[in-house]
Amino acid sequence: MTKVIKKNVKCIKCGTESEQMIVHSVNYLLGKKEDNDKLREHQQVCPNCNYTNSDISIEISDSKKKI
C-alpha cells in the first residue's frame, strides 16, 4: 500500500515550519512506475532557506566523505 501524508515540519537549518509531504511507503503493484519512482525519490524543500533533503527536520550527513 502506498502511504503518503502531509505534516508540518520544522526546518533544521532555519527553523521555519512548513507543510511537507512525507512518503512512508510506495506500492509498485499499483500505479505507473514513473509516478512511483517520483514518490520514492521525493525531496522536501524549505520555503524559507531552500534547504532540500528527504526530511528537512533532520540533517543527514554524507557518509561518503573522506576522512
Stockholm file with secondary structure:
# STOCKHOLM 1.0

chainA/1-67         MTKVIKKNVKCIKCGTESEQMIVHSVNYLLGKKEDNDKLREHQQVCPNCNYTNSDISIEISDSKKKI
#=GR chainA/1-67 SS CCEEEEEEEECTTTCCEEEEEEEEECCTTSSCHHHHHHHHTCCEECTTTCCEESCTTSCCCCTTCCC
#=GC SS_cons        CCEEEEEEEECTTTCCEEEEEEEEECCTTSSCHHHHHHHHTCCEECTTTCCEESCTTSCCCCTTCCC
//
